[in-house]
Amino acid sequence: FDRFGKLLKQLSPTGQGWNGTYNGALMPSDDYWFMVEYNEPSDQSRKEFRAHFTLKR
């Protein structure tokens, strides 16, 4: 997600990662956020992890 909450890329576990573009255009150096949804291995409960990173060019 960008700083305004726009979803830039949705990934699958077997797919390639994000290449830093949106609709073919390079995204600027900025802060971006992500969310990972997964099943907890011990009890299969649904979990969510959110964090951010800074893209530097």
Buried (B, 14 or more C-beta within 10 A) or exposed (E): BBEEEEEBBEEEEEEEEBEBEBEEEEBEEEEBEBEEEEEEEEEEEEEEEEEEEEEEE
